[in-house]
Amino acid sequence: MTSIMTNASAMTALQSLQATNKALESTQSRISTGYRVASAADNAAYWSIATTMRSDNKALSTVQDALGLGAAKVDTAYTGMNSAIEVVDEIKKKLVAAREGGVDKAKIQAEISTLQEQLKSNAAAASFSGENWLAVKSDDGNYSATKEIVSSFTRSASSVSVGTIDIDLSSVVLFDAAVNTATGGIGILDAHYTGAVTGTPPTIGGVREADQSTPGTGAFTVTTLDIGALTNSAFDIAKIDSFIIGVDDTITRMTNAASDLGAAKKRVDLQKDFVKNLMDTIERGIGNLVDADMNQESTRLQALQVQQQLGIQALSIANSSAQGVLSLFRS
C-alpha cells in the first residue's frame, strides 16, 4: 500500500541515520578524550575499578616521596657515621703514638681533645629535615628508638593499610644529650659501665674506655680519656693500652652501625624501585580497562562517516518517493 500519511521507508532511513549519528558521536568522544570508558555511564564496573586504582596510584606517589625523604635521612646518618669513624681512627692513631716512650703526651692529648669535639660537631650536624639520628636526647617525650619510613600502600578486599620500614636507632646513636654520668647514655660514644680490660670496655667522654686492674698496684677507674699527665710507667702504659682497646671497640661498634645504615639504605632504594614499577603496572592496567584504541576508533570513524552519508542519501530517497504519487493524478 502506498500512503502519503505514513512513509515507512523514511522512518526506517531516519532510525538508521540516528543510530549512525549516535555511534559517530560516541566514537568522536573517544577520540577527543582518549578514553573508551570516560564516565560511569560508559561502563560502571570498569569506571569504578579505574577510579579506585587511580586513587591508589596517587597514594603510592606519596609513598614514593616518603621513601625519598627516608633515603635522605639514612644517607645523612650514614655520612655522619663514616665521618665519625674517620675521627675515631685518628684518635686511635694518637693513642698508639702516645704508647711510645719520649713523646709529649700533653700535646697528643690536646689533639685528642680537638678530635673529640669534632666527633660531637659531626654528630650534631648530621641532621636532615629536623631529624638527627646520631645525636639525640633520650629523655625527650618525642624520642623514639625506632624510626619508621612509609614504604607501601596496600589494598585488600576489605581494607587498606600503610606499610613502613623500621630502623632501630639503639645501635646507631653516637651521643645522647640526656647521658647520665653514672649510668651512661644510649649512644655508642657515651655508654658508661665497668669492665675488665679484656672484656667489653665502657664509653665516656667521646671514646670507649676501660677499667684496668693491675696486680700489685690496685685498681683504677677510667672516667675520661686524658693522657696528658701520664708517664711512661708500667701502670700508665697499661692505662694507654686500655684506651686503645676501648677506642678499637668503639670503631667496631661504629662500623657495625654504618653497616646497619647501609643495609637500610639498600632496602629503601629497592622499595623505591618496586613502588615505581608498581605504579607503572597499575597505570597500564587502568589503560587496558578504559583507554580507547585509537587505531580502531580511527577506522570506525571513517566507516561511520560513510554510513552517515549513505543514511542521509537513503533518507532523501525515501522522502522523495512520496512525490511519485503525484504522477497518478496527472491528466
Number of C-alpha atoms within 10 A of each C-alpha: 2 10 9 9 7 10 14 13 14 19 14 15 21 18 13 19 21 15 14 20 17 13 16 21 14 16 21 16 15 20 18 9 12 16 18 23 21 19 14 12 9 14 14 13 12 17 20 13 13 22 14 11 18 16 11 18 20 12 17 21 17 16 24 22 15 17 24 18 16 23 20 16 22 24 18 20 28 24 17 24 27 15 17 25 20 13 20 24 17 15 25 22 14 17 22 14 14 25 19 12 12 9 13 16 23 15 13 19 20 14 14 25 17 12 19 21 13 17 24 17 14 20 23 17 14 22 17 16 8 7 13 20 26 27 23 24 19 18 12 10 7 7 11 15 17 12 14 14 21 20 25 22 18 12 11 7 5 5 7 10 9 13 13 14 17 14 17 16 20 15 19 27 26 29 26 21 15 15 20 13 14 10 12 19 23 25 27 27 27 26 26 25 18 17 16 13 21 12 12 17 25 27 29 23 19 26 27 30 37 33 24 23 17 14 8 6 8 9 11 13 13 18 18 15 25 19 22 15 10 16 17 16 10 10 18 15 18 17 27 23 20 23 30 23 20 26 28 20 19 25 21 13 18 23 17 14 23 21 15 18 24 16 13 21 20 14 15 22 16 11 18 21 13 15 21 15 12 14 21 13 12 16 15 12 14 19 16 14 17 20 17 19 15 15 10 10 20 15 11 16 19 12 13 20 14 13 17 20 13 15 23 17 14 19 21 14 14 19 16 11 15 16 10 9 12 8 8 7 7 6 4
